[in-house]
Amino acid sequence: MLRRLPSLLLFISLSMLLSACASSVSPPARYMLPASPAVSAPSNAQDTLQVRAPRLAHYLDVDGIVMQLDDITLNEAREHQWAEGIGRQLERALRAELATQLPDVQVIRAEGNNPEAITLSIDIDQFQGRYDGVAVANGQWQLRNAEGEMLALKSFTAETTLEQDGYPALVRSLGDSWKSVASQIAQQLRQGDYF
């Protein structure tokens, strides 16, 4: 029994060391885009705009925040992740911003079939940080009437320079880029006189 004691103590020590190493892994930081203020639906709205959930490029539909390391290399962060799917966050922020900028239009989520509504669909090709310190958002949007006929098809792009290093600054700058995209779309909708 005494001869086994040193090997038993060694086994227990190694087990404790390995369990200490395994438990020291910290969970990833999780981020949300900056919140947009909630807007009440206008009581006298004559028109309805329904916003479909955005279609994301496959490499963006992930948990980790995407960083472009050079002209061809992308990296999904393991330690810095979205707290909620980025598609849902982008849809919610877009609806809030459009409701603010189009006060006479009821902006709703596209659920079911609203026979009177015009539908806005968005494809997002880029929504990431870039190696030169810029948060990029680009893609295209299309507008269809209640019969499904295309009224407009336009591209969008927005870039915001990060004010400092780090993922919190990147998330805030991505939020600013997305707000700029929503402003571009609202302006083009007003100019197109679709409502």
TACORTA-V39710 format. One record per residue. N is the residue number from 1. PSI is psi in whole degrees, -180 to 180 (* if undefined). Layout:
N_PSI ; N_PSI
//
This chain:
1_-41 ; 2_-32 ; 3_-30 ; 4_-22 ; 5_-47 ; 6_-42 ; 7_-34 ; 8_-43 ; 9_-40 ; 10_-44 ; 11_-45 ; 12_-41 ; 13_-45 ; 14_-41 ; 15_-43 ; 16_-39 ; 17_-45 ; 18_-41 ; 19_-33 ; 20_-39 ; 21_-42 ; 22_-35 ; 23_-7 ; 24_1 ; 25_123 ; 26_147 ; 27_156 ; 28_152 ; 29_141 ; 30_141 ; 31_148 ; 32_147 ; 33_151 ; 34_138 ; 35_139 ; 36_144 ; 37_142 ; 38_140 ; 39_133 ; 40_147 ; 41_137 ; 42_138 ; 43_-23 ; 44_25 ; 45_130 ; 46_-24 ; 47_156 ; 48_133 ; 49_119 ; 50_134 ; 51_121 ; 52_154 ; 53_134 ; 54_148 ; 55_123 ; 56_145 ; 57_145 ; 58_-41 ; 59_-14 ; 60_-19 ; 61_62 ; 62_170 ; 63_-39 ; 64_149 ; 65_134 ; 66_135 ; 67_130 ; 68_115 ; 69_-27 ; 70_-163 ; 71_-18 ; 72_-5 ; 73_128 ; 74_147 ; 75_128 ; 76_121 ; 77_138 ; 78_-35 ; 79_-6 ; 80_105 ; 81_160 ; 82_138 ; 83_-24 ; 84_154 ; 85_133 ; 86_-30 ; 87_-43 ; 88_-42 ; 89_-43 ; 90_-41 ; 91_-47 ; 92_-44 ; 93_-39 ; 94_-46 ; 95_-43 ; 96_-44 ; 97_-41 ; 98_-39 ; 99_-36 ; 100_-43 ; 101_-15 ; 102_72 ; 103_-19 ; 104_4 ; 105_135 ; 106_116 ; 107_120 ; 108_166 ; 109_140 ; 110_102 ; 111_126 ; 112_-154 ; 113_108 ; 114_107 ; 115_-18 ; 116_-9 ; 117_149 ; 118_141 ; 119_131 ; 120_124 ; 121_146 ; 122_134 ; 123_126 ; 124_116 ; 125_-33 ; 126_136 ; 127_85 ; 128_166 ; 129_153 ; 130_152 ; 131_-23 ; 132_15 ; 133_33 ; 134_140 ; 135_122 ; 136_138 ; 137_124 ; 138_163 ; 139_-146 ; 140_158 ; 141_155 ; 142_149 ; 143_131 ; 144_145 ; 145_-178 ; 146_-24 ; 147_-2 ; 148_3 ; 149_138 ; 150_128 ; 151_-32 ; 152_149 ; 153_115 ; 154_153 ; 155_158 ; 156_152 ; 157_143 ; 158_140 ; 159_135 ; 160_128 ; 161_134 ; 162_137 ; 163_-21 ; 164_172 ; 165_160 ; 166_159 ; 167_-37 ; 168_-42 ; 169_-38 ; 170_-45 ; 171_-43 ; 172_-41 ; 173_-37 ; 174_-39 ; 175_-41 ; 176_-40 ; 177_-42 ; 178_-37 ; 179_-38 ; 180_-40 ; 181_-47 ; 182_-39 ; 183_-41 ; 184_-46 ; 185_-45 ; 186_-43 ; 187_-43 ; 188_-33 ; 189_-40 ; 190_-44 ; 191_-34 ; 192_-10 ; 193_50 ; 194_-14 ; 195_*
//
